[in-house]
Amino acid sequence: MAEKDVSLPTNRAFVIQLQAGCGASEFDHRGRVEHLASGQAMRFSEEGELWAFVDRVLSTVPNRAPEG
């Protein structure tokens, strides 16, 4: 699939902010994640918390942003 064919709806966008000093080779990152469309945010201290938040938020939003 070509990159131009990939749909990236804005209601499925997140910002992940990592704490300074976290390692890059292993996922020992800690930080904060925010869903841009809703403003829902949380701090995480392990990978599972990050992905659980993303899964929870995505389960409540449609696959595509509303047209308009």
HTML snippet that shows the backbone in 3Dmol.js (N, CA, C, O; Angstrom):
<script src="https://3Dmol.org/build/3Dmol-min.js"></script>
<div id="view" style="width:600px;height:400px;position:relative"></div>
<script>
const pdb = `
ATOM      1  N   MET A   1       0.854  -1.175   0.000  1.00  0.00           N
ATOM      2  CA  MET A   1       0.000   0.000   0.000  1.00  0.00           C
ATOM      3  C   MET A   1       0.900   1.238   0.000  1.00  0.00           C
ATOM      4  O   MET A   1       1.814   1.351   0.817  1.00  0.00           O
ATOM      5  N   ALA A   2       0.638   2.138  -0.901  1.00  0.00           N
ATOM      6  CA  ALA A   2       1.418   3.373  -0.988  1.00  0.00           C
ATOM      7  C   ALA A   2       1.070   4.289   0.176  1.00  0.00           C
ATOM      8  O   ALA A   2      -0.051   4.275   0.683  1.00  0.00           O
ATOM      9  N   GLU A   3       2.046   5.083   0.589  1.00  0.00           N
ATOM     10  CA  GLU A   3       1.834   5.984   1.731  1.00  0.00           C
ATOM     11  C   GLU A   3       0.660   6.923   1.501  1.00  0.00           C
ATOM     12  O   GLU A   3      -0.070   7.229   2.443  1.00  0.00           O
ATOM     13  N   LYS A   4       0.461   7.389   0.267  1.00  0.00           N
ATOM     14  CA  LYS A   4      -0.639   8.307  -0.006  1.00  0.00           C
ATOM     15  C   LYS A   4      -1.999   7.640   0.154  1.00  0.00           C
ATOM     16  O   LYS A   4      -3.006   8.331   0.308  1.00  0.00           O
ATOM     17  N   ASP A   5      -2.050   6.301   0.120  1.00  0.00           N
ATOM     18  CA  ASP A   5      -3.298   5.566   0.275  1.00  0.00           C
ATOM     19  C   ASP A   5      -3.662   5.312   1.736  1.00  0.00           C
ATOM     20  O   ASP A   5      -4.772   4.868   2.030  1.00  0.00           O
ATOM     21  N   VAL A   6      -2.742   5.587   2.644  1.00  0.00           N
ATOM     22  CA  VAL A   6      -2.963   5.318   4.056  1.00  0.00           C
ATOM     23  C   VAL A   6      -3.778   6.457   4.661  1.00  0.00           C
ATOM     24  O   VAL A   6      -3.414   7.626   4.540  1.00  0.00           O
ATOM     25  N   SER A   7      -4.879   6.103   5.308  1.00  0.00           N
ATOM     26  CA  SER A   7      -5.722   7.096   5.962  1.00  0.00           C
ATOM     27  C   SER A   7      -5.228   7.316   7.390  1.00  0.00           C
ATOM     28  O   SER A   7      -5.109   6.367   8.165  1.00  0.00           O
ATOM     29  N   LEU A   8      -4.946   8.557   7.730  1.00  0.00           N
ATOM     30  CA  LEU A   8      -4.492   8.901   9.077  1.00  0.00           C
ATOM     31  C   LEU A   8      -5.455   9.918   9.673  1.00  0.00           C
ATOM     32  O   LEU A   8      -5.152  11.110   9.710  1.00  0.00           O
ATOM     33  N   PRO A   9      -6.626   9.455  10.145  1.00  0.00           N
ATOM     34  CA  PRO A   9      -7.618  10.371  10.692  1.00  0.00           C
ATOM     35  C   PRO A   9      -7.090  11.103  11.922  1.00  0.00           C
ATOM     36  O   PRO A   9      -6.436  10.507  12.778  1.00  0.00           O
ATOM     37  N   THR A  10      -7.377  12.382  12.001  1.00  0.00           N
ATOM     38  CA  THR A  10      -6.882  13.191  13.114  1.00  0.00           C
ATOM     39  C   THR A  10      -7.499  12.785  14.446  1.00  0.00           C
ATOM     40  O   THR A  10      -6.909  13.045  15.495  1.00  0.00           O
ATOM     41  N   ASN A  11      -8.681  12.149  14.431  1.00  0.00           N
ATOM     42  CA  ASN A  11      -9.283  11.743  15.699  1.00  0.00           C
ATOM     43  C   ASN A  11      -8.618  10.482  16.268  1.00  0.00           C
ATOM     44  O   ASN A  11      -9.029   9.971  17.310  1.00  0.00           O
ATOM     45  N   ARG A  12      -7.594   9.991  15.576  1.00  0.00           N
ATOM     46  CA  ARG A  12      -6.837   8.842  16.062  1.00  0.00           C
ATOM     47  C   ARG A  12      -5.372   9.216  16.299  1.00  0.00           C
ATOM     48  O   ARG A  12      -4.495   8.353  16.280  1.00  0.00           O
ATOM     49  N   ALA A  13      -5.115  10.506  16.524  1.00  0.00           N
ATOM     50  CA  ALA A  13      -3.749  11.001  16.730  1.00  0.00           C
ATOM     51  C   ALA A  13      -3.439  11.167  18.218  1.00  0.00           C
ATOM     52  O   ALA A  13      -4.284  11.595  19.004  1.00  0.00           O
ATOM     53  N   PHE A  14      -2.216  10.819  18.579  1.00  0.00           N
ATOM     54  CA  PHE A  14      -1.736  10.917  19.958  1.00  0.00           C
ATOM     55  C   PHE A  14      -0.388  11.621  19.979  1.00  0.00           C
ATOM     56  O   PHE A  14       0.352  11.606  18.995  1.00  0.00           O
ATOM     57  N   VAL A  15      -0.081  12.240  21.115  1.00  0.00           N
ATOM     58  CA  VAL A  15       1.255  12.757  21.373  1.00  0.00           C
ATOM     59  C   VAL A  15       1.811  11.951  22.536  1.00  0.00           C
ATOM     60  O   VAL A  15       1.155  11.788  23.564  1.00  0.00           O
ATOM     61  N   ILE A  16       3.028  11.448  22.362  1.00  0.00           N
ATOM     62  CA  ILE A  16       3.706  10.710  23.431  1.00  0.00           C
ATOM     63  C   ILE A  16       4.934  11.518  23.820  1.00  0.00           C
ATOM     64  O   ILE A  16       5.833  11.742  23.009  1.00  0.00           O
ATOM     65  N   GLN A  17       4.956  11.947  25.061  1.00  0.00           N
ATOM     66  CA  GLN A  17       6.065  12.742  25.586  1.00  0.00           C
ATOM     67  C   GLN A  17       6.847  11.874  26.550  1.00  0.00           C
ATOM     68  O   GLN A  17       6.296  11.381  27.535  1.00  0.00           O
ATOM     69  N   LEU A  18       8.145  11.680  26.271  1.00  0.00           N
ATOM     70  CA  LEU A  18       8.969  10.802  27.098  1.00  0.00           C
ATOM     71  C   LEU A  18       9.777  11.610  28.095  1.00  0.00           C
ATOM     72  O   LEU A  18      10.271  12.694  27.786  1.00  0.00           O
ATOM     73  N   GLN A  19       9.903  11.073  29.278  1.00  0.00           N
ATOM     74  CA  GLN A  19      10.675  11.696  30.351  1.00  0.00           C
ATOM     75  C   GLN A  19      12.143  11.743  29.945  1.00  0.00           C
ATOM     76  O   GLN A  19      12.650  10.794  29.346  1.00  0.00           O
ATOM     77  N   ALA A  20      12.817  12.814  30.258  1.00  0.00           N
ATOM     78  CA  ALA A  20      14.245  12.936  29.950  1.00  0.00           C
ATOM     79  C   ALA A  20      15.027  11.836  30.646  1.00  0.00           C
ATOM     80  O   ALA A  20      14.723  11.460  31.778  1.00  0.00           O
ATOM     81  N   GLY A  21      16.032  11.330  29.960  1.00  0.00           N
ATOM     82  CA  GLY A  21      16.907  10.328  30.557  1.00  0.00           C
ATOM     83  C   GLY A  21      16.454   8.903  30.379  1.00  0.00           C
ATOM     84  O   GLY A  21      17.139   7.984  30.830  1.00  0.00           O
ATOM     85  N   CYS A  22      15.315   8.682  29.734  1.00  0.00           N
ATOM     86  CA  CYS A  22      14.850   7.313  29.515  1.00  0.00           C
ATOM     87  C   CYS A  22      15.671   6.676  28.404  1.00  0.00           C
ATOM     88  O   CYS A  22      16.089   7.346  27.460  1.00  0.00           O
ATOM     89  N   GLY A  23      15.892   5.388  28.530  1.00  0.00           N
ATOM     90  CA  GLY A  23      16.705   4.666  27.566  1.00  0.00           C
ATOM     91  C   GLY A  23      16.037   4.535  26.215  1.00  0.00           C
ATOM     92  O   GLY A  23      14.813   4.598  26.102  1.00  0.00           O
ATOM     93  N   ALA A  24      16.857   4.352  25.191  1.00  0.00           N
ATOM     94  CA  ALA A  24      16.327   4.211  23.844  1.00  0.00           C
ATOM     95  C   ALA A  24      16.347   2.762  23.365  1.00  0.00           C
ATOM     96  O   ALA A  24      15.570   2.408  22.478  1.00  0.00           O
ATOM     97  N   SER A  25      17.204   1.921  23.917  1.00  0.00           N
ATOM     98  CA  SER A  25      17.323   0.565  23.404  1.00  0.00           C
ATOM     99  C   SER A  25      16.222  -0.351  23.923  1.00  0.00           C
ATOM    100  O   SER A  25      15.677  -1.144  23.155  1.00  0.00           O
ATOM    101  N   GLU A  26      15.892  -0.265  25.167  1.00  0.00           N
ATOM    102  CA  GLU A  26      14.806  -1.056  25.747  1.00  0.00           C
ATOM    103  C   GLU A  26      13.686  -0.101  26.113  1.00  0.00           C
ATOM    104  O   GLU A  26      13.919   1.088  26.333  1.00  0.00           O
ATOM    105  N   PHE A  27      12.470  -0.621  26.179  1.00  0.00           N
ATOM    106  CA  PHE A  27      11.353   0.262  26.514  1.00  0.00           C
ATOM    107  C   PHE A  27      11.281   0.399  28.032  1.00  0.00           C
ATOM    108  O   PHE A  27      10.502  -0.280  28.701  1.00  0.00           O
ATOM    109  N   ASP A  28      12.103   1.285  28.548  1.00  0.00           N
ATOM    110  CA  ASP A  28      12.031   1.619  29.970  1.00  0.00           C
ATOM    111  C   ASP A  28      11.545   3.054  30.107  1.00  0.00           C
ATOM    112  O   ASP A  28      11.787   3.722  31.112  1.00  0.00           O
ATOM    113  N   HIS A  29      10.851   3.510  29.065  1.00  0.00           N
ATOM    114  CA  HIS A  29      10.398   4.892  29.013  1.00  0.00           C
ATOM    115  C   HIS A  29       9.262   5.158  29.985  1.00  0.00           C
ATOM    116  O   HIS A  29       8.426   4.298  30.264  1.00  0.00           O
ATOM    117  N   ARG A  30       9.266   6.347  30.473  1.00  0.00           N
ATOM    118  CA  ARG A  30       8.176   6.858  31.294  1.00  0.00           C
ATOM    119  C   ARG A  30       7.782   8.197  30.701  1.00  0.00           C
ATOM    120  O   ARG A  30       8.613   8.888  30.111  1.00  0.00           O
ATOM    121  N   GLY A  31       6.530   8.563  30.854  1.00  0.00           N
ATOM    122  CA  GLY A  31       6.133   9.837  30.289  1.00  0.00           C
ATOM    123  C   GLY A  31       4.648  10.074  30.360  1.00  0.00           C
ATOM    124  O   GLY A  31       3.971   9.684  31.311  1.00  0.00           O
ATOM    125  N   ARG A  32       4.160  10.728  29.320  1.00  0.00           N
ATOM    126  CA  ARG A  32       2.774  11.164  29.263  1.00  0.00           C
ATOM    127  C   ARG A  32       2.279  10.943  27.837  1.00  0.00           C
ATOM    128  O   ARG A  32       3.018  11.142  26.873  1.00  0.00           O
ATOM    129  N   VAL A  33       1.021  10.530  27.717  1.00  0.00           N
ATOM    130  CA  VAL A  33       0.392  10.359  26.416  1.00  0.00           C
ATOM    131  C   VAL A  33      -0.907  11.158  26.413  1.00  0.00           C
ATOM    132  O   VAL A  33      -1.626  11.197  27.411  1.00  0.00           O
ATOM    133  N   GLU A  34      -1.198  11.792  25.286  1.00  0.00           N
ATOM    134  CA  GLU A  34      -2.424  12.590  25.161  1.00  0.00           C
ATOM    135  C   GLU A  34      -3.094  12.298  23.828  1.00  0.00           C
ATOM    136  O   GLU A  34      -2.446  12.255  22.782  1.00  0.00           O
ATOM    137  N   HIS A  35      -4.407  12.098  23.888  1.00  0.00           N
ATOM    138  CA  HIS A  35      -5.215  11.945  22.680  1.00  0.00           C
ATOM    139  C   HIS A  35      -5.582  13.349  22.228  1.00  0.00           C
ATOM    140  O   HIS A  35      -6.246  14.083  22.959  1.00  0.00           O
ATOM    141  N   LEU A  36      -5.153  13.730  21.025  1.00  0.00           N
ATOM    142  CA  LEU A  36      -5.295  15.121  20.597  1.00  0.00           C
ATOM    143  C   LEU A  36      -6.741  15.574  20.431  1.00  0.00           C
ATOM    144  O   LEU A  36      -7.072  16.706  20.783  1.00  0.00           O
ATOM    145  N   ALA A  37      -7.596  14.721  19.907  1.00  0.00           N
ATOM    146  CA  ALA A  37      -8.979  15.137  19.647  1.00  0.00           C
ATOM    147  C   ALA A  37      -9.786  15.365  20.921  1.00  0.00           C
ATOM    148  O   ALA A  37     -10.600  16.287  20.977  1.00  0.00           O
ATOM    149  N   SER A  38      -9.572  14.540  21.941  1.00  0.00           N
ATOM    150  CA  SER A  38     -10.396  14.634  23.156  1.00  0.00           C
ATOM    151  C   SER A  38      -9.692  15.336  24.309  1.00  0.00           C
ATOM    152  O   SER A  38     -10.345  15.816  25.235  1.00  0.00           O
ATOM    153  N   GLY A  39      -8.371  15.398  24.258  1.00  0.00           N
ATOM    154  CA  GLY A  39      -7.626  15.978  25.372  1.00  0.00           C
ATOM    155  C   GLY A  39      -7.403  15.010  26.523  1.00  0.00           C
ATOM    156  O   GLY A  39      -6.795  15.373  27.530  1.00  0.00           O
ATOM    157  N   GLN A  40      -7.890  13.776  26.385  1.00  0.00           N
ATOM    158  CA  GLN A  40      -7.643  12.777  27.431  1.00  0.00           C
ATOM    159  C   GLN A  40      -6.143  12.529  27.518  1.00  0.00           C
ATOM    160  O   GLN A  40      -5.462  12.400  26.500  1.00  0.00           O
ATOM    161  N   ALA A  41      -5.644  12.465  28.729  1.00  0.00           N
ATOM    162  CA  ALA A  41      -4.209  12.276  28.905  1.00  0.00           C
ATOM    163  C   ALA A  41      -3.942  11.457  30.155  1.00  0.00           C
ATOM    164  O   ALA A  41      -4.779  11.369  31.053  1.00  0.00           O
ATOM    165  N   MET A  42      -2.759  10.860  30.194  1.00  0.00           N
ATOM    166  CA  MET A  42      -2.335  10.146  31.393  1.00  0.00           C
ATOM    167  C   MET A  42      -0.822  10.024  31.398  1.00  0.00           C
ATOM    168  O   MET A  42      -0.172  10.085  30.355  1.00  0.00           O
ATOM    169  N   ARG A  43      -0.283   9.852  32.574  1.00  0.00           N
ATOM    170  CA  ARG A  43       1.139   9.550  32.723  1.00  0.00           C
ATOM    171  C   ARG A  43       1.275   8.036  32.751  1.00  0.00           C
ATOM    172  O   ARG A  43       0.389   7.340  33.246  1.00  0.00           O
ATOM    173  N   PHE A  44       2.385   7.522  32.221  1.00  0.00           N
ATOM    174  CA  PHE A  44       2.635   6.090  32.235  1.00  0.00           C
ATOM    175  C   PHE A  44       4.051   5.839  32.722  1.00  0.00           C
ATOM    176  O   PHE A  44       4.942   6.673  32.562  1.00  0.00           O
ATOM    177  N   SER A  45       4.238   4.668  33.321  1.00  0.00           N
ATOM    178  CA  SER A  45       5.560   4.299  33.812  1.00  0.00           C
ATOM    179  C   SER A  45       6.027   2.967  33.227  1.00  0.00           C
ATOM    180  O   SER A  45       7.108   2.478  33.554  1.00  0.00           O
ATOM    181  N   GLU A  46       5.202   2.392  32.361  1.00  0.00           N
ATOM    182  CA  GLU A  46       5.599   1.160  31.678  1.00  0.00           C
ATOM    183  C   GLU A  46       4.836   1.056  30.368  1.00  0.00           C
ATOM    184  O   GLU A  46       3.780   1.664  30.197  1.00  0.00           O
ATOM    185  N   GLU A  47       5.378   0.288  29.463  1.00  0.00           N
ATOM    186  CA  GLU A  47       4.832   0.160  28.114  1.00  0.00           C
ATOM    187  C   GLU A  47       3.365  -0.279  28.119  1.00  0.00           C
ATOM    188  O   GLU A  47       2.563   0.240  27.344  1.00  0.00           O
ATOM    189  N   GLY A  48       3.015  -1.222  28.977  1.00  0.00           N
ATOM    190  CA  GLY A  48       1.648  -1.720  29.020  1.00  0.00           C
ATOM    191  C   GLY A  48       0.625  -0.648  29.330  1.00  0.00           C
ATOM    192  O   GLY A  48      -0.479  -0.663  28.785  1.00  0.00           O
ATOM    193  N   GLU A  49       0.983   0.289  30.205  1.00  0.00           N
ATOM    194  CA  GLU A  49       0.063   1.384  30.545  1.00  0.00           C
ATOM    195  C   GLU A  49      -0.175   2.285  29.336  1.00  0.00           C
ATOM    196  O   GLU A  49      -1.297   2.725  29.089  1.00  0.00           O
ATOM    197  N   LEU A  50       0.891   2.552  28.590  1.00  0.00           N
ATOM    198  CA  LEU A  50       0.771   3.384  27.395  1.00  0.00           C
ATOM    199  C   LEU A  50      -0.192   2.764  26.399  1.00  0.00           C
ATOM    200  O   LEU A  50      -1.130   3.420  25.946  1.00  0.00           O
ATOM    201  N   TRP A  51       0.037   1.495  26.057  1.00  0.00           N
ATOM    202  CA  TRP A  51      -0.789   0.844  25.039  1.00  0.00           C
ATOM    203  C   TRP A  51      -2.211   0.567  25.528  1.00  0.00           C
ATOM    204  O   TRP A  51      -3.141   0.558  24.722  1.00  0.00           O
ATOM    205  N   ALA A  52      -2.399   0.344  26.819  1.00  0.00           N
ATOM    206  CA  ALA A  52      -3.754   0.170  27.357  1.00  0.00           C
ATOM    207  C   ALA A  52      -4.552   1.461  27.190  1.00  0.00           C
ATOM    208  O   ALA A  52      -5.732   1.423  26.844  1.00  0.00           O
ATOM    209  N   PHE A  53      -3.907   2.602  27.436  1.00  0.00           N
ATOM    210  CA  PHE A  53      -4.574   3.900  27.248  1.00  0.00           C
ATOM    211  C   PHE A  53      -4.955   4.091  25.783  1.00  0.00           C
ATOM    212  O   PHE A  53      -6.090   4.455  25.477  1.00  0.00           O
ATOM    213  N   VAL A  54      -4.006   3.845  24.875  1.00  0.00           N
ATOM    214  CA  VAL A  54      -4.283   4.016  23.446  1.00  0.00           C
ATOM    215  C   VAL A  54      -5.425   3.097  23.026  1.00  0.00           C
ATOM    216  O   VAL A  54      -6.333   3.539  22.322  1.00  0.00           O
ATOM    217  N   ASP A  55      -5.404   1.841  23.434  1.00  0.00           N
ATOM    218  CA  ASP A  55      -6.480   0.902  23.093  1.00  0.00           C
ATOM    219  C   ASP A  55      -7.827   1.375  23.632  1.00  0.00           C
ATOM    220  O   ASP A  55      -8.841   1.326  22.934  1.00  0.00           O
ATOM    221  N   ARG A  56      -7.823   1.834  24.889  1.00  0.00           N
ATOM    222  CA  ARG A  56      -9.078   2.291  25.504  1.00  0.00           C
ATOM    223  C   ARG A  56      -9.650   3.484  24.748  1.00  0.00           C
ATOM    224  O   ARG A  56     -10.846   3.518  24.460  1.00  0.00           O
ATOM    225  N   VAL A  57      -8.818   4.450  24.429  1.00  0.00           N
ATOM    226  CA  VAL A  57      -9.300   5.641  23.719  1.00  0.00           C
ATOM    227  C   VAL A  57      -9.778   5.270  22.315  1.00  0.00           C
ATOM    228  O   VAL A  57     -10.841   5.718  21.887  1.00  0.00           O
ATOM    229  N   LEU A  58      -9.004   4.459  21.598  1.00  0.00           N
ATOM    230  CA  LEU A  58      -9.389   4.109  20.231  1.00  0.00           C
ATOM    231  C   LEU A  58     -10.668   3.280  20.173  1.00  0.00           C
ATOM    232  O   LEU A  58     -11.356   3.270  19.152  1.00  0.00           O
ATOM    233  N   SER A  59     -10.985   2.591  21.253  1.00  0.00           N
ATOM    234  CA  SER A  59     -12.227   1.819  21.268  1.00  0.00           C
ATOM    235  C   SER A  59     -13.455   2.715  21.334  1.00  0.00           C
ATOM    236  O   SER A  59     -14.575   2.251  21.121  1.00  0.00           O
ATOM    237  N   THR A  60     -13.253   3.990  21.626  1.00  0.00           N
ATOM    238  CA  THR A  60     -14.385   4.916  21.761  1.00  0.00           C
ATOM    239  C   THR A  60     -14.498   5.907  20.618  1.00  0.00           C
ATOM    240  O   THR A  60     -15.423   6.719  20.613  1.00  0.00           O
ATOM    241  N   VAL A  61     -13.590   5.874  19.645  1.00  0.00           N
ATOM    242  CA  VAL A  61     -13.648   6.830  18.535  1.00  0.00           C
ATOM    243  C   VAL A  61     -13.867   6.076  17.243  1.00  0.00           C
ATOM    244  O   VAL A  61     -13.410   4.942  17.099  1.00  0.00           O
ATOM    245  N   PRO A  62     -14.576   6.706  16.283  1.00  0.00           N
ATOM    246  CA  PRO A  62     -14.764   6.051  14.995  1.00  0.00           C
ATOM    247  C   PRO A  62     -13.443   5.949  14.228  1.00  0.00           C
ATOM    248  O   PRO A  62     -12.501   6.689  14.513  1.00  0.00           O
ATOM    249  N   ASN A  63     -13.373   5.035  13.260  1.00  0.00           N
ATOM    250  CA  ASN A  63     -12.163   4.868  12.471  1.00  0.00           C
ATOM    251  C   ASN A  63     -11.799   6.122  11.680  1.00  0.00           C
ATOM    252  O   ASN A  63     -10.621   6.383  11.437  1.00  0.00           O
ATOM    253  N   ARG A  64     -12.776   6.876  11.290  1.00  0.00           N
ATOM    254  CA  ARG A  64     -12.519   8.088  10.502  1.00  0.00           C
ATOM    255  C   ARG A  64     -13.041   9.317  11.224  1.00  0.00           C
ATOM    256  O   ARG A  64     -14.044   9.259  11.936  1.00  0.00           O
ATOM    257  N   ALA A  65     -12.345  10.428  11.030  1.00  0.00           N
ATOM    258  CA  ALA A  65     -12.792  11.703  11.597  1.00  0.00           C
ATOM    259  C   ALA A  65     -14.085  12.102  10.897  1.00  0.00           C
ATOM    260  O   ALA A  65     -14.273  11.787   9.722  1.00  0.00           O
ATOM    261  N   PRO A  66     -14.980  12.793  11.605  1.00  0.00           N
ATOM    262  CA  PRO A  66     -16.212  13.268  10.967  1.00  0.00           C
ATOM    263  C   PRO A  66     -15.898  14.188   9.799  1.00  0.00           C
ATOM    264  O   PRO A  66     -14.979  15.004   9.873  1.00  0.00           O
ATOM    265  N   GLU A  67     -16.654  14.059   8.732  1.00  0.00           N
ATOM    266  CA  GLU A  67     -16.484  14.930   7.571  1.00  0.00           C
ATOM    267  C   GLU A  67     -16.989  16.330   7.931  1.00  0.00           C
ATOM    268  O   GLU A  67     -17.908  16.484   8.735  1.00  0.00           O
ATOM    269  N   GLY A  68     -16.382  17.326   7.333  1.00  0.00           N
ATOM    270  CA  GLY A  68     -16.912  18.660   7.623  1.00  0.00           C
ATOM    271  C   GLY A  68     -16.009  19.724   7.432  1.00  0.00           C
ATOM    272  O   GLY A  68     -16.364  20.882   7.650  1.00  0.00           O
TER     273      GLY A  68
END
`;
const viewer = $3Dmol.createViewer("view");
viewer.addModel(pdb, "pdb");
viewer.setStyle({}, {cartoon: {color: "spectrum"}});
viewer.zoomTo();
viewer.render();
</script>
